[in-house]
Amino acid sequence: MSATLTRAGGRRKARGARQWAGLTDLGVRPGDRLVVLMANCPEVLITYSAAWRAGAAVTPLIFLVSEDELRNALVDSGASGVVTTPEFLPKVSAVRGRSRSCPSYR
């Protein structure tokens, strides 16, 4: 294995460990469900890995979902949290702000 691949793998593992620590600091526990709303990027896999390491189930959503589809997914999945990126935060905030049926999210 080349040194470049080894370093890249080590960095990815370290990022996953930091994200896992962040999720557990936010109160994510085994059995929780997390919606992941992100564009296709390396961070998606790191997020999945961190969530699984915390014992959470992942509900993946494609970033093209409408606000209504997002609300339905959040309610139907029983998600206790959402992991997203800054460009999709307004969509998550809009759904959270106008829907009484959505639980509060951390």
Legacy VTK file of the C-alpha trace (Angstrom):
# vtk DataFile Version 3.0
C-alpha trace
ASCII
DATASET POLYDATA
POINTS 106 float
0.000 0.000 0.000
1.359 3.392 -0.878
2.177 5.940 1.788
-0.320 8.366 0.216
-3.209 5.928 0.637
-2.154 5.153 4.181
-2.071 8.850 5.140
-5.441 9.487 3.473
-6.977 6.554 5.312
-5.535 7.784 8.593
-6.949 11.268 8.065
-10.368 9.848 7.189
-10.306 7.655 10.283
-9.343 10.642 12.459
-12.160 12.756 10.975
-14.604 9.933 11.655
-13.440 9.693 15.255
-13.907 13.462 15.722
-17.382 13.333 14.217
-18.316 10.329 16.380
-17.160 12.267 19.453
-19.226 15.258 18.340
-22.331 13.132 17.843
-21.983 11.505 21.249
-21.359 14.928 22.835
-24.673 16.031 21.305
-26.379 13.113 23.001
-26.618 10.601 20.137
-26.989 7.168 21.718
-27.388 3.596 20.513
-30.781 3.116 18.932
-31.199 6.753 17.876
-32.109 7.489 14.276
-30.306 10.227 12.385
-31.332 11.704 9.058
-28.321 12.498 6.885
-29.115 15.215 4.340
-25.969 15.960 2.370
-24.779 16.176 -1.209
-22.653 13.284 -2.420
-19.225 13.906 -0.940
-16.627 12.050 1.152
-18.177 13.477 4.329
-21.279 11.347 3.756
-19.351 8.128 4.351
-17.549 9.645 7.323
-20.918 10.683 8.779
-22.415 7.219 8.263
-19.407 5.614 9.920
-19.536 7.997 12.886
-23.278 7.450 13.347
-22.914 3.679 13.190
-20.035 3.823 15.649
-22.330 5.752 18.015
-24.926 2.990 17.580
-27.363 5.135 15.603
-29.320 4.084 12.552
-28.930 6.273 9.474
-31.806 7.469 7.307
-30.125 8.768 4.157
-31.922 11.470 2.180
-30.955 12.860 -1.166
-30.408 16.598 -0.939
-32.999 17.253 -3.664
-35.946 16.421 -1.392
-38.612 19.065 -0.985
-39.446 20.497 2.427
-42.609 18.373 2.535
-40.636 15.224 1.707
-38.069 16.108 4.346
-40.783 16.647 6.966
-42.386 13.310 6.090
-39.052 11.501 6.312
-38.256 13.076 9.672
-41.631 12.155 11.139
-41.877 8.695 9.580
-38.343 7.664 10.522
-38.660 8.822 14.113
-35.357 10.657 13.715
-33.901 12.287 16.778
-31.431 14.379 14.809
-30.318 15.632 11.424
-26.789 15.796 10.092
-26.521 18.242 7.231
-24.204 20.785 5.677
-24.545 24.572 5.699
-26.156 24.791 2.268
-29.091 22.596 3.378
-29.518 24.014 6.878
-32.144 26.579 5.739
-34.302 23.712 4.442
-33.998 21.800 7.723
-34.681 24.955 9.746
-37.735 25.793 7.645
-39.211 22.338 8.191
-38.442 22.427 11.889
-39.943 25.902 12.252
-43.257 25.232 10.541
-44.074 21.703 11.600
-45.549 20.817 14.946
-45.384 17.128 14.062
-41.582 17.125 13.856
-39.823 16.389 17.096
-37.171 18.778 18.298
-33.741 18.035 16.908
-30.301 18.438 18.314
LINES 1 107
106 0 1 2 3 4 5 6 7 8 9 10 11 12 13 14 15 16 17 18 19 20 21 22 23 24 25 26 27 28 29 30 31 32 33 34 35 36 37 38 39 40 41 42 43 44 45 46 47 48 49 50 51 52 53 54 55 56 57 58 59 60 61 62 63 64 65 66 67 68 69 70 71 72 73 74 75 76 77 78 79 80 81 82 83 84 85 86 87 88 89 90 91 92 93 94 95 96 97 98 99 100 101 102 103 104 105
